[in-house]
């Protein structure tokens, strides 16, 4: 099932990734295409996950790389919508995106909870994430030296579970060992699953390599953080 999912996601989103590479630093064009795809999504939300992903991807890049902080509320709204639709229709793939302003790396994250294999009881207190790292720069990235963590809405880091025998027996080769033994070459991408403990909803998936940091934000959970914050 996982191999089929990887293949299906690759075919479905190939146009999205090509556009990302072509656009480069054209912020005006990024904004134009994000707005156009947001409008397409809003016309037929349940069947427009490609348009939703393009809009969210480009808005995230504008937010994180170009400092469009005014897009925060829009990203929260779109992610809440995406999570609600995905809860009813698992074929609506609501990816989360992250970029670095220092180096052209892109990371996408999909929550695999409730997907086949992960609706098994041993995953009740586990958060399975399907992650893809795109090295769009001119340097190699040694993933074994990267620091990957997941911070929940209580600001507590979750624990990685990939090396636990109970999960490896179920998922087999679909589960990489962590740290990840892989050198990601220039213009290469790599997909894998990471399992984390689940104590409260996720806030940030953080990838750090040398002086490069990528934060993949779970925007749909930001209202949970703000509602639990003490009032001034």
VENNORGI-V489432 format. One record per pair of residues at least 24 apart in sequence whose ideal C-beta (glycine too) atoms are under 6 Angstrom apart, sorted by the first residue. I is the first residue (numbers start at 1). J is the second residue. Records with the same first field share a line. If there is no record, write none. Layout:
BEGIN
I=J ; J
END
This chain:
BEGIN
1=116 ; 117
2=174
6=191
16=53 ; 54
27=66
30=58 ; 62
33=58
34=58 ; 59
49=92 ; 93
52=82
53=95
57=97
60=97
61=99
64=99
65=99 ; 101
75=219
76=219 ; 222
79=219 ; 220
80=220
83=220
90=115
96=216
98=214 ; 215 ; 216
100=212 ; 214
102=212
103=137 ; 212
104=136 ; 137
105=135 ; 214
106=134
107=133 ; 207 ; 214 ; 216
108=132
109=205 ; 216
125=198
126=195 ; 198
127=196 ; 198
128=195
129=194
130=193
131=192 ; 194
132=189 ; 191
133=190
134=189
135=184 ; 188
138=186
140=183 ; 185
141=184 ; 209
142=183
143=180 ; 182 ; 184
144=179 ; 181
146=209
147=208
148=207
149=206
150=196 ; 202 ; 205
151=203 ; 204
152=199 ; 200 ; 202 ; 203
153=200 ; 201 ; 203 ; 221 ; 224 ; 225
154=200
158=196 ; 197
159=197
160=196
161=195
162=195
167=195
END
